[in-house]
Amino acid sequence: MAKKDKSKTKLKRTPVVAVMGHVDHGKTSLLDAIRDTKVQASEVGGITQNTRAHQIKVEDQKITFIDTPGHEAFSEMRARGARVTDIVMLVVAADDGVQPQTKESIKFALEEKVPVIVAINKVDLPGKNIAKLKQQLSSENLLLEEFGGDVMAVEVSAVKKTGLDELLESILLLAEISELEKAKVKNGSGSGFVLESHSDKHLGSVALILAKSGEVKKGYTAVYEGGYSKIRGILNESQEKQEVGEEGDPIWLIGIDEVLKTGDTVKFFEEEKDAKEFLKELEKGTESLLEEEEEDIEATEEDDLALLAEFFGAAQKEEATEYLNIVLRTDTQGTLEVVTKELEDMSDDEVKVKILDAATGELTEQDIKTAQAAKGIVIGFQVETPKKVQELARKERVLVRTYEVIYELIDEVGEVLDSLGQPIEEEIEVARARVKKAFQLSNGQYVAGCEVKKGTVLKGYKAYIERDGERSGDGKITSLKKLKNEVKEVKKGEECGILIEPNLEILEGDEIVCYKVEKL
């Protein structure tokens, strides 16, 4: 990720950046410097913010910052299916380094899989130790670009107002690389998430909303858990009247009849009658406030695994199922061919994998019917499962599994097949890379700079180290980088960075041997 390349592409929507870090490391001061004004100056008109949300413009591109004393609100929203923030800006003081709340923020970002950019603040102070700070970040599994990772770090000073332009450009670059898309509006004109809500002595109940899809205007009706209200007005962060709130905007809603709960989702409707109708469906349980239905395949993983065990248990006991029948859907034709071959290669004498149908695109109701008729399962790779398809699958008791990483798909299906017998296995070498340079991070993790000498190295491949003709340790390739970009594969003759887990000692001159296991 080349942070020097300024983003030129107009983003499809406003990126939302959560500002996190340890107390007194300068989160709010840094935001003040970016906005070139004090927070207190905008807090007029009676509304005092606990969770501060601000929006700035870099040329013609808006960026929304959420400055919060903690991340309970984000965790709460995520539990309700809300992807609240697109980027975490981790503020770390150069003179204090990684502290407990820094670690908590990193843990949050990694668990939620939110991209991180590090703002190293207070670089103007004499007690700074930036090199030590960067090593501390690596120890917390936050790998900076200079260590072969993809996390950008920018040195700034909130007091001196230095490094701010580079920080903002880096945020926009990260947003561009993340390919942010506008959210689909499931019902109504738009939706938002409650960042803060309280009763104001001048305005009554007010709510700070982060608009996350569509739009909202004065006069629209807001629907929330347990009720609805006519929106009497919209204010921006400076508490000035605003005509419309769009995706990514932080806005104050005036006219809400009750204090809303932090983390709740709110739907907006242009027509009150539509809002009332939606509320009826909501109360009956036939509609949801969530933009994306959370009763998806991953949310019911334990049920699916139980169904899988039930399916194979019956097949083994009755000896009526000679084949594992699969309906397969993937995102691209190239992926389809790879996954199909991998699945078919898993067949053995006891259970044979049979692909009933294989195509690209999202899962359909017909896929469920095909699998149900053949007592098979449905597998999707990097594709969506519409709500109606999920519902039909549950009704017909057809197992649907979706995956984002190919080795997870292969591993899970392989484990099921293995449970039906103990076939003899053979390792087949598929690729080999020579280590040209190896280094060890401060957390002890080895990273290898390699040239692929044979085959194609894929992320997720099983691998071992070969040194002087002897095998040393086994693991799995969990990170594969080419020119600092994470990639899925690297071909013969190309150079790459390889990280293997569990951690194996890697030395210059070693060879990393990739292999797959086939049943004889």
N, C-alpha and C positions, 0 to 999 in steps of 0.2 A: 504494500500500500504506500504509494509515493505521496507523502504529505505535502511536498513542495508544489505539486500540481494543483493549482487552484481550480475549484469546481466551476465549470462554465455552464453546465446543463441546468435548465430550469426544473426544479423538482416538481413532482406531480402533486405534492401536498406539503404542508408545513411540518417539519420534523419536531418532535417533542423530546426535549432533553431534560432528564432528571439530574439535578445537581446534588451529589452526595459526598460524604466524607466525614472525617472526625470533627468534633466540636472545636471551634477556634482555629480551624485551618483556613478559614477565610472564604467559605462558600458564599455567604451573603455579600461580603465586601467585594468579591470578584464579580458577582452579578451587578452590584452597584456601579463598579467601574465600567462594566460592559454597557450598562444603560446610561452611564455618565450622569447619574443622579442618585440621590439617597432614597431608599425605600420609603422613609417617613414622609418625604415630600409628596408622594402619591397617595398616602393614606389619609385622604380628606373625605368629608361627607359622612363620617360616622362608621364606615366599615373598616374594621381592623382585621388583617389577615394573619392566620396562623400558618397556613400553607401558602406560600407566596408563589404566584404564577405570573410570569412576565413574558412579554413578546417584544422582540426587536427586529429590525430589518437590516440586512446586509445587502446593499444595493437594492434589488427588487425582490429579494427572497426573505421570507419571514422565518424566524426561529422562535419556538416557545420553550421557555425554561421553567421548570418546576423546582422551587427551592423549598425543601421540606426538612424539618428537624429530625425526621426518621423516615423509614420506608414502610411503616405499618399500612398506610393508605394504599401503597402500590401492591403489597402482598394481599391485602383484602380485595382489591379490584381484580387481581390476577386470579384469585380463588373463585371469582364470579365470571371468569372467562374474558376479562378485559386485558388487552395488551396496552397498558397505559402509556408507557414510554418507549420511544424508538432507540434512544441512546442514553447511556449513563455517562455524565461528566464527573469523573472522580477527582475531587480537589484534595491534594496532599501538600502539606507544608514542607518546604525544603529543609527547614531547620528542625523538624520534629519527626519526619518519616511516617512509616506505617504504624497506625495506632488501632485500638480495638474497634472503633466505629469504621475505620478504613477497611478492616478485614470483613466486618459485617456487610459493608456496601459491596465489596468485591464478591462475597459469597452470594449476595442477592443477585447481582448482575450475571454471574456464572450460572446460577440455578435457573434464572429466567431466560437465559440465553440472549441477553441484551448486549449489543456492542458497547465497548467502553472506550472512552478517550480520557487520558490522564492530564489534568491541569496541575503542573508542579508550581505551586504558589509560593510567594515570599522568597523569591530568588534574589531579592535585593538585600536580604539579611546576611550578616557576617557569619552566622553559625550554620549556614547551609551545608548539606552533604548530599548532593544529588546522586552521585554514584552509588552510595549506600542505599538511598531511597529506591533506586531502580532495581537493585538486587533484592531488596525486601519485597517489592512487587512481584518479582519472578518467583520468590519463595511462596507467594500466595496464588500461584498459577496464573498470574497476569503477565503474559510474555510480551515484552515491548518489541517494536520493530528491530531495534539494534541487536536484539538477542535472537533474531530469527522468527519472532512472532508477528502478529498483525495489529497490535495495540499501539496507537499513536500517543506520544507524550509531548506536551508543549510546555515550555518554561515561561511563566508569567509572573507579574507583580501587580496585585490589585492596587497597591499604594502608588507605585510609579506609573501604572497603566501601560506596562510594556508587555509585548507578546500577545495582546488581545486580538489583533487582526489575524495573526497566524492561527490562534485558537479557533476563531469563528470560521476561517477558511477550512480548517481541518474538520470541524463539525459538519460543514456542508459537504465536504468531500466524502466523509464517512456516510452521511445520509444518502448521497448519490450512489455510492457503492452498494449500500443496503437495498437499493431499488424499492423505495417506499411506494406503495400503491394506495390509491384512494379506497377507503372501505366501502363495501356494498351496503346499501340501506335496505334492510329486510322489511321493515314496516315504517310507514310515516315518512316524514321529510328529513329526519336525521336523528342522531342520538348523542349522548354525552355521558361523562362519568363525574360523579360528585367528588370534588377535591375537598370541599369545606362547606358547611352550612350552619347557620345560626340565626337567632332572632335579633334583629337590629331595632333599636328604640325609635329610629326615624322611619325605617322602611319596612318593618315587619320581618317576616322570614325571607332570608336571602340565601342564595346558593352559588358558590363558585364552581362552575362547570368547565370541564375540558371537553370541547366539542370533538367528537371522534368520527362522525360520519355525517354526510349531508350538510344541512344548514338549519338554523333556527332564527326566527325573526320575532319582533314585537307583535303580539296578537296571536301567536301560535299557542297551542295547548301542550303542556308538558304532562306526560304520563309517567308515574313512578309506582313503586310497590305500595299498593294501598290507596291510591287516589290520583287525582289530576288537578291541574291549576292552569288558569289563563295567564300567560306571561305579559305583565304590564310594561316591562321595559328590560333593556339589555344595556349593561355598562361594561366598558373595558377596564383594564387594570388601573387606569387613572381616574376611574369612575366618571368617565364621560359617556354620553349616550352613544350607542352604536346601533346601526341599522340591522346588521346581520352578523351572526356568528357562524364561521365556517370550520371545516375539519382542521383540528390543530389549534384553534383559538381558545384562550382562557377567557371566560366571560362570566359576569355576575348576572344572574336571573332575578328579577324583581317581580313579586306577585305570587310566589309560591306559598301555598296555604299552610305548610308545615315545615318543620326543620327536617331536612333529608339526612340520611345516614351516609357517612363517608364511604365511598366505594360503590354506592348504588349506581345503577344505570338508569338514565332518563331518556324517554322517547319523545320526539317532537312531532306534532301533527299540525298541518296548516288549517284543517277543518276540525272544529270541536266534535262534530258528530262522528268523525273517524276515530278520534281519540276515545270517545265513550265506547264505541264498538270494540276497539282494541282492548280497553280495560275490562270489558265483559269477558272477552276471550281469555284475558290474562287471569281473571278470577276463576274461570272454569278450568284453567290449566292447559288450554289448547294453544296458547301462545306464550312466548318468552320475551323478556326485556332484552335478552342478549342478542347481539348482532349475529353471533355464530353459535349454533346449538352446541352446548357443551356435553350432551349425551353422545359423544362420538366414540369411536372405537377405542381410543386410548383410555378414555374415562372409564370404560367398562372392561379393562384388561383382565381382571381376575375372573369375571364372568366368562370372557372369551376363552381363557385358558382352561377353565372348567369344562366348557363346551367342547373344546378341542380334545381334552382327555376323555370325555364321554364318547365322542365320535370314534376315537381310535380304540377305546376300551371295548366298545361294542363290535367294532370291526375285527379286532383280534380274537375276541371270545367266540364270535359266531363264524369266524373265518369266511365271511361273506363278502368282504371287500378286498379285492386283490390289488386295487389301485388307489392311490391318493389322488382324487380328482380335483383339479384346480382350475378356476377361472382367473385369468391374470390380466391386470390392467397396469400400464406404466405411462410415464410422462412423454417419452419419446420412442421412436422406432429403434434407435440404437440401444437404448436401455432395455427395451422389450426383448431384443435378440439375446443380450447378455444374460438377463434374468431367466429367460426360458431355458437357455443352455445349462445354466447353473442348476436349475431345478431338475431338469431331465437327467443330468449327470448324477443326481443323488439317488436314482433308482437302484435297488438291489433285488436279490432273489425273493425276498420276503414281501417287500412292498415296492411297487413301481409307481413313480410319479407320472401322472397322465394330465397333460394340459388340455382341458376341454375346449377352451377358447382363449385366445391371446390377442389383445389389441391395445391401442393407445387411447387415452382420454379418461375422464372421471368415471367412477363406478355408476352403473345403471340398475334399475329394477330388473331388467332382463337378465343381468348377470346373476342376481340372487335366484331367479327362477331356474336358470340353467344349472346352477350349483345345487339347488334344492332337489331337482329331479334326479341328479346323479349322485346324491348324497356326498357332495363335494364341498369345498371351501372356496372363498374368494380372497384373492391377494391383490393388494394395490401397492404400487411403488411410486412415491412422490406424486400421488393424485388425490383429488378430493373425493369425499364420500358424502353426497347430499343427504339432507335430513330424511327425506322420504325413502331413500335407499336403506339408511340405518334402521328406520322403523320397520320396513318390510323384512329385513334380515332378522330382527328380533322376533317378529311375528312368526316367521317360517323356521326359526332356530337354525339359521345358516351362519356359520362363522365367517366373519369378515375381519381380515387383518391388514393394516396399512403400515408401511415402513418408509423411512427417509434414508436409511443407510442399508446398502445391499448386504453387508455381512451380518447385520441383525436379522434380516429376512432368512438368509441361508442358515444361520446358527439356530434359529427357532425351529424352522422346519426340520433341520437335521437332528435336533434333540428329540423331536417327536418320532422321527423314523428310527433313531437309535434305540428308543425305548421299546420298540417292537422286536428287537433282536440284538445280538451282539456280533455283527458281521466283522470279518477281518478287514482292517483298514490299511491303506498304503499312502504314503506321502508322495506327491508329485510336485517336483520343482517347476515353478511357472515363471520366475523372474529372479534376477540377481543384480545387485548394485554394489559398486566398490566405494568404500568410504575414502574420500579425498581429504576431508577435514572433520575432526570431531572435537566438540567442546562440551564442558559440563557446566550447567547453570548452578546458581547459588543454592538451589534446593536439591542438588544432586542429580537432577535429570540430565541424561545424555542426549545430545542432538547431533545428528550426522549429516554432513554435506556430502552428497553422493553423485556418482554418474552411473546411470543404468547401463549395464553391460549385456543383459539378456532379457528378452521378453518385455512385458509391460507391468510396472509396479502399480498396484491399485491400493487405495486407502482401504483399510480393513483386512488386508491380506495377513495371514499368519506368517511369521518370519522368525528366523534364528540368526545368530551371529556365527560366522565361520572365520576362524583365526588359525593360520598355519595349518589348514586342512582339518582342524578339529572344530566340532560343534560346541557352541557356548551359549546356553540360555535360549528360551523360547518366549515369544510374545506376539503382539498384534500391532500393526501399523495404525496408530491413532491420529497421526497428523502427517500430511504430505504437502509440501510447499514447493512452488516453482516461482522464482523471483518474488518471494515473500507473499505470494497469493496461495491460499489453500486450494488444492486441486484434487480431483478424484483419481487421476491416473498420470503416470509419467512414462514415456516410451523409451525404447532403446536409444542410447546416444545422448539423451537429455540429462541435465543436472537437476538435482532437487534436494530439499531438506527432509529428513525422515526422523520422526519421533516414535519410539516403540514403548508400549506399556505391556506388562510391568517394566520398570526401568532396568535396562541391561547396560553393562559396561561396553562402550564402543570406542575403538582405537583407530587411528589413521592406518589404512591398509587392510582393515577388516573387510569382509564381504557380508552384505545382508542378503540372505537367501529367503525368497518368498515361496511359499508352497501351499498346496491345497490337499485335503485328505479325500481319497476316493475309497469306496468300499469294494472289496474284491468278491 
